[in-house]
Amino acid sequence: MLIILSRSQSFNSYESILRIAEKTCKKGEKVAILHTQDACITVTRDEYCERLAEGRIDAYALKPDLQARGLLEKVGRDVKIVDYNGWVRLLMNEHNKIVSWT
């Protein structure tokens, strides 16, 4: 399952999303969260990144959105940075379920 987030945590709480992702991982399904637009702000927060790592949830952030917000150097160490081609690979090759949470 690939979850795509586009709003920052200040616009909505990610708690329910994280619970769903964690439960899905416990069932043995691969889960990743792609952070785009203002959701990129979240991957600069250590507490959030640690929770993703503990839940075995792969974290991705879109490079152009990080650059536009001056966040490229502040991203958590376990977050994978992807360009638009990487986003397409995630959609087409790596995940069979897509959830867009905007």
Phi and psi restraints in degrees (value plus and minus 20) as a CYANA .aco file:
   2 LEU   PHI    -130.9   -90.9
   2 LEU   PSI     102.1   142.1
   3 ILE   PHI    -123.9   -83.9
   3 ILE   PSI     107.0   147.0
   4 ILE   PHI    -128.5   -88.5
   4 ILE   PSI     101.2   141.2
   5 LEU   PHI    -131.3   -91.3
   5 LEU   PSI     120.8   160.8
   6 SER   PHI    -148.4  -108.4
   6 SER   PSI     -31.0     9.0
   7 ARG   PHI    -128.8   -88.8
   7 ARG   PSI     130.9   170.9
   8 SER   PHI     -93.6   -53.6
   8 SER   PSI     143.0   183.0
   9 GLN   PHI     -80.6   -40.6
   9 GLN   PSI     -43.4    -3.4
  10 SER   PHI     -88.9   -48.9
  10 SER   PSI     -43.0    -3.0
  11 PHE   PHI    -103.7   -63.7
  11 PHE   PSI     -52.6   -12.6
  12 ASN   PHI    -176.4  -136.4
  12 ASN   PSI     135.9   175.9
  13 SER   PHI    -102.5   -62.5
  13 SER   PSI     118.4   158.4
  14 TYR   PHI    -111.4   -71.4
  14 TYR   PSI     -19.6    20.4
  15 GLU   PHI     -76.0   -36.0
  15 GLU   PSI     -66.9   -26.9
  16 SER   PHI     -86.3   -46.3
  16 SER   PSI     -56.9   -16.9
  17 ILE   PHI     -84.3   -44.3
  17 ILE   PSI     -64.4   -24.4
  18 LEU   PHI     -84.8   -44.8
  18 LEU   PSI     -58.9   -18.9
  19 ARG   PHI     -82.1   -42.1
  19 ARG   PSI     -64.5   -24.5
  20 ILE   PHI     -82.0   -42.0
  20 ILE   PSI     -65.2   -25.2
  21 ALA   PHI     -82.8   -42.8
  21 ALA   PSI     -63.5   -23.5
  22 GLU   PHI     -84.6   -44.6
  22 GLU   PSI     -62.4   -22.4
  23 LYS   PHI     -84.3   -44.3
  23 LYS   PSI     -59.4   -19.4
  24 THR   PHI     -84.8   -44.8
  24 THR   PSI     -61.1   -21.1
  25 CYS   PHI     -82.8   -42.8
  25 CYS   PSI     -60.5   -20.5
  26 LYS   PHI     -83.8   -43.8
  26 LYS   PSI     -44.5    -4.5
  27 LYS   PHI    -102.0   -62.0
  27 LYS   PSI     -21.8    18.2
  28 GLY   PHI      77.1   117.1
  28 GLY   PSI     -16.9    23.1
  29 GLU   PHI    -109.3   -69.3
  29 GLU   PSI     121.6   161.6
  30 LYS   PHI     -92.5   -52.5
  30 LYS   PSI     110.2   150.2
  31 VAL   PHI    -148.8  -108.8
  31 VAL   PSI     117.1   157.1
  32 ALA   PHI    -156.8  -116.8
  32 ALA   PSI     130.6   170.6
  33 ILE   PHI    -141.7  -101.7
  33 ILE   PSI     104.5   144.5
  34 LEU   PHI    -121.9   -81.9
  34 LEU   PSI     102.6   142.6
  35 HIS   PHI    -119.1   -79.1
  35 HIS   PSI     100.6   140.6
  36 THR   PHI    -144.1  -104.1
  36 THR   PSI     148.8   188.8
  37 GLN   PHI      26.9    66.9
  37 GLN   PSI    -151.6  -111.6
  38 ASP   PHI     -93.0   -53.0
  38 ASP   PSI     -33.0     7.0
  39 ALA   PHI     -86.0   -46.0
  39 ALA   PSI     -38.5     1.5
  40 CYS   PHI     -79.8   -39.8
  40 CYS   PSI     -47.3    -7.3
  41 ILE   PHI     -78.0   -38.0
  41 ILE   PSI     -56.1   -16.1
  42 THR   PHI     -84.1   -44.1
  42 THR   PSI     -53.3   -13.3
  43 VAL   PHI     -96.8   -56.8
  43 VAL   PSI     -15.1    24.9
  44 THR   PHI    -116.8   -76.8
  44 THR   PSI     -23.8    16.2
  45 ARG   PHI    -115.7   -75.7
  45 ARG   PSI      99.7   139.7
  46 ASP   PHI     -78.8   -38.8
  46 ASP   PSI     -64.3   -24.3
  47 GLU   PHI     -79.1   -39.1
  47 GLU   PSI     -63.1   -23.1
  48 TYR   PHI     -85.1   -45.1
  48 TYR   PSI     -67.8   -27.8
  49 CYS   PHI     -83.2   -43.2
  49 CYS   PSI     -57.7   -17.7
  50 GLU   PHI     -84.2   -44.2
  50 GLU   PSI     -59.6   -19.6
  51 ARG   PHI     -85.0   -45.0
  51 ARG   PSI     -60.7   -20.7
  52 LEU   PHI     -80.9   -40.9
  52 LEU   PSI     -65.3   -25.3
  53 ALA   PHI     -83.5   -43.5
  53 ALA   PSI     -62.9   -22.9
  54 GLU   PHI     -82.8   -42.8
  54 GLU   PSI     -55.4   -15.4
  55 GLY   PHI    -105.1   -65.1
  55 GLY   PSI     -17.7    22.3
  56 ARG   PHI      38.5    78.5
  56 ARG   PSI      19.1    59.1
  57 ILE   PHI    -121.8   -81.8
  57 ILE   PSI     102.4   142.4
  58 ASP   PHI     -91.4   -51.4
  58 ASP   PSI     114.2   154.2
  59 ALA   PHI    -133.0   -93.0
  59 ALA   PSI     111.8   151.8
  60 TYR   PHI    -148.5  -108.5
  60 TYR   PSI     131.7   171.7
  61 ALA   PHI    -158.7  -118.7
  61 ALA   PSI     122.8   162.8
  62 LEU   PHI    -100.9   -60.9
  62 LEU   PSI      99.1   139.1
  63 LYS   PHI     -75.9   -35.9
  63 LYS   PSI     -67.9   -27.9
  64 PRO   PHI     -79.6   -39.6
  64 PRO   PSI     -54.4   -14.4
  65 ASP   PHI     -93.4   -53.4
  65 ASP   PSI     -56.7   -16.7
  66 LEU   PHI     -82.7   -42.7
  66 LEU   PSI     -65.5   -25.5
  67 GLN   PHI     -82.5   -42.5
  67 GLN   PSI     -62.6   -22.6
  68 ALA   PHI     -82.4   -42.4
  68 ALA   PSI     -45.3    -5.3
  69 ARG   PHI    -123.6   -83.6
  69 ARG   PSI     -16.2    23.8
  70 GLY   PHI      47.6    87.6
  70 GLY   PSI      12.4    52.4
  71 LEU   PHI    -130.4   -90.4
  71 LEU   PSI     -19.5    20.5
  72 LEU   PHI     -75.9   -35.9
  72 LEU   PSI     -57.7   -17.7
  73 GLU   PHI    -105.5   -65.5
  73 GLU   PSI     -23.5    16.5
  74 LYS   PHI    -128.4   -88.4
  74 LYS   PSI     -16.9    23.1
  75 VAL   PHI     -90.5   -50.5
  75 VAL   PSI     121.9   161.9
  76 GLY   PHI     -76.2   -36.2
  76 GLY   PSI     129.8   169.8
  77 ARG   PHI     -86.4   -46.4
  77 ARG   PSI     -45.3    -5.3
  78 ASP   PHI    -112.2   -72.2
  78 ASP   PSI     -19.7    20.3
  79 VAL   PHI    -103.6   -63.6
  79 VAL   PSI     108.8   148.8
  80 LYS   PHI    -111.1   -71.1
  80 LYS   PSI     109.0   149.0
  81 ILE   PHI    -115.8   -75.8
  81 ILE   PSI     107.6   147.6
  82 VAL   PHI    -145.1  -105.1
  82 VAL   PSI     133.1   173.1
  83 ASP   PHI    -115.4   -75.4
  83 ASP   PSI    -190.7  -150.7
  84 TYR   PHI     -84.5   -44.5
  84 TYR   PSI     -55.7   -15.7
  85 ASN   PHI     -84.2   -44.2
  85 ASN   PSI     -58.3   -18.3
  86 GLY   PHI     -85.0   -45.0
  86 GLY   PSI     -57.3   -17.3
  87 TRP   PHI     -81.8   -41.8
  87 TRP   PSI     -64.5   -24.5
  88 VAL   PHI     -83.0   -43.0
  88 VAL   PSI     -60.7   -20.7
  89 ARG   PHI     -80.9   -40.9
  89 ARG   PSI     -61.4   -21.4
  90 LEU   PHI     -80.4   -40.4
  90 LEU   PSI     -63.7   -23.7
  91 LEU   PHI     -88.4   -48.4
  91 LEU   PSI     -64.4   -24.4
  92 MET   PHI    -111.1   -71.1
  92 MET   PSI     -50.3   -10.3
  93 ASN   PHI    -135.0   -95.0
  93 ASN   PSI     -44.3    -4.3
  94 GLU   PHI    -130.8   -90.8
  94 GLU   PSI     -38.4     1.6
  95 HIS   PHI    -156.5  -116.5
  95 HIS   PSI     116.4   156.4
  96 ASN   PHI    -118.0   -78.0
  96 ASN   PSI     -29.9    10.1
  97 LYS   PHI    -144.6  -104.6
  97 LYS   PSI     114.7   154.7
  98 ILE   PHI    -144.6  -104.6
  98 ILE   PSI     110.2   150.2
  99 VAL   PHI    -144.5  -104.5
  99 VAL   PSI     100.3   140.3
 100 SER   PHI    -122.6   -82.6
 100 SER   PSI      97.5   137.5
 101 TRP   PHI    -131.8   -91.8
 101 TRP   PSI      74.6   114.6
